[in-house]
Amino acid sequence: QVRLVESGGGLAQPGGSLNLSCTASGDDITPYAMGWYRQPPGKERELVVLSWPAGSINYADSVNGRFTISRDNMKSTVYMQMGNLRPDDTAVYYCHAILVRNGYWGAGTRVTVSS
């Protein structure tokens, strides 16, 4: 069982930046695909970015070039730097870990982009 805890959400102004972290416990995350999803108010959860264990990364078109994911397997932590934030980035952001058929979610951290 993998436990994921997100941190770093909050309020940012349009054009600003925020950094999210996700720390895992319960297993070595090295073989896991690790990523971030988000759920905007009134909408369904959507993929933001996935980091595959072999090194490839998939970004949603809406965040490509603005968000950057990185991972430190030794620290069991995944990071996401969010830049040039827009109001439509407002959402609850969830950390996700995937290994074969097993998927795990964090409780989420809220990001609000507003002036």
C-alpha atoms as a printed R data frame, in Angstrom:
    type eleno elety resid chain resno       x      y       z
1   ATOM     1    CA   GLN     A     1   0.000  0.000   0.000
2   ATOM     2    CA   VAL     A     2   1.378  3.383  -1.027
3   ATOM     3    CA   ARG     A     3   0.412  6.533   0.831
4   ATOM     4    CA   LEU     A     4   0.752  9.843  -0.973
5   ATOM     5    CA   VAL     A     5   0.728 13.223   0.723
6   ATOM     6    CA   GLU     A     6   0.607 16.427  -1.302
7   ATOM     7    CA   SER     A     7   1.717 19.839  -0.159
8   ATOM     8    CA   GLY     A     8   2.315 23.294  -1.581
9   ATOM     9    CA   GLY     A     9  -1.099 24.371  -2.774
10  ATOM    10    CA   GLY     A    10  -2.527 27.784  -2.095
11  ATOM    11    CA   LEU     A    11  -3.427 31.058  -3.704
12  ATOM    12    CA   ALA     A    12  -1.511 32.559  -6.595
13  ATOM    13    CA   GLN     A    13  -2.073 35.513  -8.853
14  ATOM    14    CA   PRO     A    14  -2.405 35.106 -12.624
15  ATOM    15    CA   GLY     A    15   1.065 34.891 -14.077
16  ATOM    16    CA   GLY     A    16   2.459 33.698 -10.781
17  ATOM    17    CA   SER     A    17   3.927 30.381  -9.739
18  ATOM    18    CA   LEU     A    18   3.462 27.630  -7.188
19  ATOM    19    CA   ASN     A    19   5.385 24.483  -6.400
20  ATOM    20    CA   LEU     A    20   3.672 21.264  -5.366
21  ATOM    21    CA   SER     A    21   5.260 18.268  -3.685
22  ATOM    22    CA   CYS     A    22   4.069 14.709  -3.237
23  ATOM    23    CA   THR     A    23   5.796 12.444  -0.773
24  ATOM    24    CA   ALA     A    24   5.177  8.710  -0.906
25  ATOM    25    CA   SER     A    25   5.520  6.120   1.815
26  ATOM    26    CA   GLY     A    26   5.006  2.402   1.906
27  ATOM    27    CA   ASP     A    27   7.019  1.406  -1.144
28  ATOM    28    CA   ASP     A    28   9.928  2.394  -3.363
29  ATOM    29    CA   ILE     A    29   8.525  4.670  -6.090
30  ATOM    30    CA   THR     A    30  11.324  3.942  -8.569
31  ATOM    31    CA   PRO     A    31   9.248  1.526 -10.710
32  ATOM    32    CA   TYR     A    32   6.072  3.609 -10.452
33  ATOM    33    CA   ALA     A    33   4.645  6.012 -12.942
34  ATOM    34    CA   MET     A    34   4.114  9.146 -10.870
35  ATOM    35    CA   GLY     A    35   2.032 12.099 -11.820
36  ATOM    36    CA   TRP     A    36  -0.463 14.795 -11.123
37  ATOM    37    CA   TYR     A    37  -4.136 15.068 -11.950
38  ATOM    38    CA   ARG     A    38  -6.455 17.945 -11.204
39  ATOM    39    CA   GLN     A    39 -10.160 18.488 -10.759
40  ATOM    40    CA   PRO     A    40 -11.407 21.995 -11.531
41  ATOM    41    CA   PRO     A    41 -14.587 23.157  -9.799
42  ATOM    42    CA   GLY     A    42 -17.610 21.451 -11.324
43  ATOM    43    CA   LYS     A    43 -15.524 19.384 -13.718
44  ATOM    44    CA   GLU     A    44 -14.075 15.902 -13.912
45  ATOM    45    CA   ARG     A    45 -10.599 14.950 -12.852
46  ATOM    46    CA   GLU     A    46  -8.069 15.323 -15.660
47  ATOM    47    CA   LEU     A    47  -4.477 14.386 -16.302
48  ATOM    48    CA   VAL     A    48  -1.889 17.108 -15.821
49  ATOM    49    CA   VAL     A    49   1.368 15.199 -16.199
50  ATOM    50    CA   LEU     A    50   2.790 11.693 -15.856
51  ATOM    51    CA   SER     A    51   6.421 10.774 -15.277
52  ATOM    52    CA   TRP     A    52   7.213  7.220 -16.379
53  ATOM    53    CA   PRO     A    53   9.925  5.179 -14.652
54  ATOM    54    CA   ALA     A    54  11.980  4.916 -17.856
55  ATOM    55    CA   GLY     A    55  12.159  8.707 -18.005
56  ATOM    56    CA   SER     A    56   9.515  9.800 -20.472
57  ATOM    57    CA   ILE     A    57   7.038 12.474 -19.452
58  ATOM    58    CA   ASN     A    58   3.579 13.263 -20.782
59  ATOM    59    CA   TYR     A    59   2.099 16.718 -20.233
60  ATOM    60    CA   ALA     A    60  -1.434 17.828 -20.942
61  ATOM    61    CA   ASP     A    61  -1.479 20.363 -23.767
62  ATOM    62    CA   SER     A    62  -2.960 22.954 -21.439
63  ATOM    63    CA   VAL     A    63   0.098 22.953 -19.151
64  ATOM    64    CA   ASN     A    64   2.911 22.032 -21.538
65  ATOM    65    CA   GLY     A    65   5.621 24.657 -21.325
66  ATOM    66    CA   ARG     A    66   4.275 26.087 -18.066
67  ATOM    67    CA   PHE     A    67   4.457 23.144 -15.645
68  ATOM    68    CA   THR     A    68   7.472 20.949 -14.957
69  ATOM    69    CA   ILE     A    69   7.498 17.638 -13.139
70  ATOM    70    CA   SER     A    70  10.518 16.153 -11.462
71  ATOM    71    CA   ARG     A    71  11.060 13.235  -9.155
72  ATOM    72    CA   ASP     A    72  13.574 12.228  -6.540
73  ATOM    73    CA   ASN     A    73  13.195  8.503  -6.093
74  ATOM    74    CA   MET     A    74  15.640  8.447  -3.200
75  ATOM    75    CA   LYS     A    75  13.425 10.887  -1.306
76  ATOM    76    CA   SER     A    76  10.224  9.216  -2.564
77  ATOM    77    CA   THR     A    77   9.057 12.637  -3.672
78  ATOM    78    CA   VAL     A    78   7.597 14.071  -6.833
79  ATOM    79    CA   TYR     A    79   7.560 17.788  -7.520
80  ATOM    80    CA   MET     A    80   5.636 19.969  -9.897
81  ATOM    81    CA   GLN     A    81   6.674 23.522 -10.651
82  ATOM    82    CA   MET     A    82   3.748 25.528 -11.980
83  ATOM    83    CA   GLY     A    83   4.474 28.776 -13.758
84  ATOM    84    CA   ASN     A    84   2.564 31.432 -15.661
85  ATOM    85    CA   LEU     A    85  -0.532 30.348 -13.785
86  ATOM    86    CA   ARG     A    86  -3.958 31.120 -15.203
87  ATOM    87    CA   PRO     A    87  -7.359 31.251 -13.547
88  ATOM    88    CA   ASP     A    88  -8.327 28.046 -15.340
89  ATOM    89    CA   ASP     A    89  -5.531 26.250 -13.471
90  ATOM    90    CA   THR     A    90  -7.701 26.569 -10.363
91  ATOM    91    CA   ALA     A    91  -8.380 23.034  -9.159
92  ATOM    92    CA   VAL     A    92  -7.678 20.440  -6.545
93  ATOM    93    CA   TYR     A    93  -4.436 18.762  -7.554
94  ATOM    94    CA   TYR     A    94  -3.980 15.081  -6.822
95  ATOM    95    CA   CYS     A    95  -0.800 13.052  -6.789
96  ATOM    96    CA   HIS     A    96  -1.106  9.647  -8.482
97  ATOM    97    CA   ALA     A    97   1.135  6.580  -8.412
98  ATOM    98    CA   ILE     A    98   0.679  3.677 -10.817
99  ATOM    99    CA   LEU     A    99   2.339  0.271 -10.920
100 ATOM   100    CA   VAL     A   100   0.838 -2.339 -13.220
101 ATOM   101    CA   ARG     A   101  -2.774 -2.638 -12.059
102 ATOM   102    CA   ASN     A   102  -2.342 -0.778  -8.797
103 ATOM   103    CA   GLY     A   103  -3.082  2.901  -8.568
104 ATOM   104    CA   TYR     A   104  -2.897  5.183  -5.550
105 ATOM   105    CA   TRP     A   105  -4.137  8.703  -4.926
106 ATOM   106    CA   GLY     A   106  -3.324 11.426  -2.486
107 ATOM   107    CA   ALA     A   107  -6.019 13.442  -0.757
108 ATOM   108    CA   GLY     A   108  -5.324 16.471  -2.935
109 ATOM   109    CA   THR     A   109  -4.152 20.025  -2.452
110 ATOM   110    CA   ARG     A   110  -6.129 23.049  -3.581
111 ATOM   111    CA   VAL     A   111  -4.699 25.603  -5.981
112 ATOM   112    CA   THR     A   112  -6.532 28.846  -6.576
113 ATOM   113    CA   VAL     A   113  -5.408 31.317  -9.203
114 ATOM   114    CA   SER     A   114  -7.090 34.647  -8.782
115 ATOM   115    CA   SER     A   115  -6.318 38.332  -8.633
